[in-house]
Amino acid sequence: MKDDLHFLRLWDLYSPLLTPTQREITDLYFNYDLSFGEIAEQKGVSRQSVSDCLQKCRKQLEGYEEKLGFDRALTQADEEYSAYMTTVNRWISSMRESRPEISSELQELEGALHGVIEEYGGEIVSSDGENTIVGRTFRENEEK
């Protein structure tokens, strides 16, 4: 399952580099959850050729990632985003306590922060009263 998620992330990034047939077979298998037999029947090929195609695609996509590193760069950017957003959220909380006279400005800033978090697809995770902003990619990696 973890390998399938990794493969799907690579597929999202690099599928345009696959042949149309490779894209169709990988799409049917991972996104439509069809079995080797169902794909083979639909495409008029053997189950073994479907299996071979999927294995070849995995290797190709991993090769693209090794050379281009888009997934790695996106993951790093997401982790940095999460750290920065957490720092800003904590700063707002501390300023609210120490500078009550600017509460309306802080409330406006907090609204903007939550808008960015919502638009980006992140979430605020609270543990022991400490809020942490977790983005999509970081959350996926965290669960592995």
N, C-alpha and C positions, 0 to 999 in steps of 0.2 A: 504494500500500500504506500509506504513512504517513497519507494522508488517510482511508483506511478505518479505521485504528486510532483516529484522532481522532474520526471519526464514531461509531464503536462506543462510545467513552468517553462522548460526548454522549448517545448512544442509551441507554446504561445509566442515565444520570442523568435524562433528560427524556422517555423513551418514554411514560410515563403521560400526558403532555400531548398525545400524538398521538391521532388517531382510531383506532378498532380496525382499520380497513382499512389505514391507514398503518403501524401497528405490525406487522400481519401481513406486509405486503409487505416492509418493512425487515428483519424477522426472517428471512423466507425467503431474502432475498438475502444478508445478512451472516452470519447464524448457521447457516443450512443450506446456504449456498453454491450456491443455485439460480440459473440463468441467467434473463435477462429472459424468454426464450421459455418456460422451464419454469414460471415464476411466472404468466405470461400465460395459459398453458394451464390451470393449476390454478385460477386465479381467473376464467377466462372473459372476459378483457379482452385488449387489444392489447399488443404489446411496447412500443409508444410510451407507452401509459398507465402501464405499470410504470416506464419510464424517467422520465417526468414526475413520478410520485409520489415516486420516490427523490430527484430533484432538489429537489422542493418540501420534502421532509422534511429534507434537508440544510440548506436555508435556514432552516427553522423551528427546527431544533435549534441552529444557530449563533446565531440571533436570541435564543433562550432563554438561551444561554450569555452572550451580550453583555449581556443585561438582568440576569440573575441571578448569573452568575459562579461557580457551584458548582464547576465543573472547575478553574478558576483558584484558588479557595480551597483545594480539596483538594490540588492540586499544591503550593501554597505550604506548607500544613501538613505535607505529606510531606517536603518539603525541610528544613523546620525540625526535624522528627522525626529525620531522618537525621543532621543536624548535632548535635543534642543527644545522640543515642545514641552517635555517634562520640566525642564529648567524654567521655562517661561511660566508654566502653570504654577510651579512652586513659588516663584518670585511674586506672582500676583497674590497668592495666598498670604505670604509673609508681609507684603506691603499693605494688604487689607487690615492686618492687625496693627501694624506700626504707624500707618498713615491714614486714619479714618477720614480725613478731610478730602482725600482724592478718591473716595469710594465710587463715585459715579464714573470717573475716568477708568478706574480699574474694572468696573462692571462692563463698560464698553469694550475694553481690551479683552476681557474674559469671553464676551460674546463673540468677538472676532476670532479668538483662539478656538472656541468650540465650533465655529463655522468652518474653519480650516480643517479641524480634526474630522468633522463630519464629511466634508467634501472629499478629503483624502481617503477616507475609509478607515481611519484609525479608531481607537477606543481608549477611554480612560479607565485604567485598572487601579483599584484602590486596595492596598494591603497595609494593614496596621496604621491606617490614617494617612499614609503617604500615597499621593496620586502619581501614577506613571502613565505616560501616553505611549500606546503601543500601536504601531502601524501594521498594515496588512502583512507585508513580507516578513517583518520581524516576528509577528505572532505565529505565522506558519512555521518559521524556523524554530521558534521556541517550543512548539508542540512536538518536534521530531525527537 
